[in-house]
Amino acid sequence: MEIDRNEALRYLGYRGQKPDSRIEEMLDACMDEISEISKESYLYQIYDIDRSREGVLLKGTTLVLEGKDIEAHLSQAVKCAVLAVTLGLEVDRRIAFYSRTDITKGLIFDACAAAAVEALCDKAQGEVAAEAGDIGLEITARYSPGYGDFDIGVQRDILKLLKAYERLGLSVNESSIMIPRKSVTAVIGLQKEKCSVGKEKCKSCGNRYCVYRKD
């Protein structure tokens, strides 16, 4: 697995500063360890969409994506990919262990794991883009529950729709937090118009004060 070092540093709060040699060494060690223990898994399904007063309906399902932000994100889309990604439980276990035994390493390991799951999301998104291209469509950036007014509670419905527990061992607790924690759900629009997929997800999120917001 290739983990973006700069992305890990961003999660650690670095903004152009160069970490010292000790942090650099710990970054290398954590990235290597995550690559060794991760159980990289993902799945997605593409649906035709329709629109109603309630929101964006995924045809052939009962799932409606509600909220003005997700409606705007998918405003030009004719199809929608629903995605679930996870690094597996062992990554969570290591984060918990290092958080108890070495706080600094725990923070760095957590940041590297966050960058790793983003890299896996990018890989899955690349497959969606290729499939979209085969039918003459472009993709939007991915958009996750919890962004803007897109209710995080919809994660439970997404996992149920994808049968993610049976296929990936991915579940959600009563607070709508996924287990394993280093997991992501997202939707990606498929549309005729070309769309930037780089930093759009930060630009389109209403949380202007997020510490992880990209410049």
Secondary structure, DSSP 8 states (H G I E B T S, - for coil): ----HHHHHHHTT-SS----HHHHHHHHHHHHHHHHH---EEEEEEEEEEE-SS-EEETTSS-EE-SHHHHHHTTTEEEEEEEEEE--HHHHHHHHHHHHH-HHHHHHHHHHHHHHHHHHHHHHHHHHHHHHHHTT-EEEEEE-TTSTTS-TTHHHHHHHHHTHHHHH--EE-TTS-EESSSEEEEEEEEESS----SSHHHHT-S-TT-TT---
